[in-house]
Amino acid sequence: MTTTGTEATTAPRTVSRAEYCVIACAEAWRGNGEVLASPMGLIPAFGARLAKRTFAPDLLLTDGEAMLVGLDGTAEGWLPYRRHLTMVTGGRRHVMMGASQIDRFGNQNISCIGDWERPARQLLGVRGAPVNTLNNPVSYWVPKHSTRVFVERVDMVSGVGYDRAEAAGVTRFHRLPRVVSDLGVLDFGGPGHAMRLVSVHPGVTVAEVRAATGFELTAAEEVPYTREPTAEELRLIREVIDPKGLRDREVRV
């Protein structure tokens, strides 16, 4: 099923928007093999756990501190900081980070809003975003797609986008597989690695996504819906991974 920029969807809504987002995040790790999944945020974490339970059994999960953990949270191995850094610099890690701002080429900002010399708002700081983006695959999760997040130019570069990585000659391990938002899924398959809309979640139109994006967004003439979860995936999300329904607190649709 596809949607254009003007038509409304008639897709069934038995699956919640949050559940489509979990599915879309899980797909970020499809085909990655034995790499460390580093999801940041509830929906990405649920996506990583779903991927490991289904089509990506080789994924490694961590408690976020110093342990590799199994699907039930039981510690399976020790992950000291030096080992973690080795995985990062060797590309054996796929992070899904957040973004306070992101532009058409994937430059991401989590540091400040406004002029960095005197910002209007101080955020997290660049943290590990530069190293992450230059050394291992990095995807992004945006729980509220808006022109405040998807901007023409970020106020400060934390995560490095395709244009800056190319200009600096540091593209060997640089890869931004996808951006998942509450409206749809995007990648960087547009001209010159520009952001491109690849699917919309049922209930959303291409026109809505474009209106919520602060730059011209590349999209095919017909954009498909984000794939439907299988019955088993829905069972896992609802009964095993997130039985308390915490996903609906992050995506309220």
Sequence and secondary structure as in RCSB ss.txt:
>XXXX:A:sequence
MTTTGTEATTAPRTVSRAEYCVIACAEAWRGNGEVLASPMGLIPAFGARLAKRTFAPDLLLTDGEAMLVGLDGTA
EGWLPYRRHLTMVTGGRRHVMMGASQIDRFGNQNISCIGDWERPARQLLGVRGAPVNTLNNPVSYWVPKHSTRVF
VERVDMVSGVGYDRAEAAGVTRFHRLPRVVSDLGVLDFGGPGHAMRLVSVHPGVTVAEVRAATGFELTAAEEVPY
TREPTAEELRLIREVIDPKGLRDREVRV
>XXXX:A:secstr
 EE SS       SS HHHHHHHHHHGGGTT  S EEEE SHHHHHHHHHHHHTT TT BEE SSSEEE TTS E
EEE  HHHHHHHHHTT EEEEE  SEE TT  EE SEES TTS SEE S STTHHHHHHHS EEEEESS  TTTB
 SS SS SB  HHHHHHHT  SS     EEESSEEEES SGGG  EEEEE TT  HHHHHHT SS  EE SSEEB
     HHHHHIIIIII TT THHHHS  
